[in-house]
């Protein structure tokens, strides 16, 4: 009898998914801050030709795969603190805007379950198509200006969602979905800051899309090499700030 109970408990444990993130107060939370920098001269990236609606979009758009700002700071890297199951409340929703024929923001990050929406601010058809690996997670025609579609439930799994516009080959972007609100996207100076982290030791991962050109795919979309990931071990002390800088090259 005991053995059967043990087997049932084991079977239940195996069938139960990882516990969902739990919001609790973090009175002694610490901060992770740092800068992402590019080492050496960044590659010169060709602009992306616009395949249609040139009257609205222009003839070409600068690629946003790698944007190096003042003091070599890299914009649009995502920094993730791994393995936090209890902590602060998520910061707020993500809005991915089709604006002047670009995805704004080019890179965004969110927590599973947080409200996420796609918007079209242009007066032309955009078709926003998101892939998690090779699987479509949303595919949305947005023909009208100021149209908005909720994709919260489509982002139920952590991972990197690549977003393209099926109407415009130059348009692409990224939504990184994390299992906790402990993430940041580096700003124009390459700086990032993640607050309210429960004290402890963590792995911290940087993700940045690929930026070394690899030609065009069959549809004429620019290809780049594989995304970069860099993982570091970090200890967060109560109410203190830990500094971690990352370098891309
Ligand atoms: Cu488009």
Boltz pocket constraint, residues with backbone or C-beta under 6 A from the ligand:
constraints:
  - pocket:
      binder: B
      contacts: [[A, 98], [A, 101], [A, 125], [A, 126], [A, 127], [A, 165], [A, 166], [A, 167], [A, 168], [A, 171]]
      max_distance: 6.0
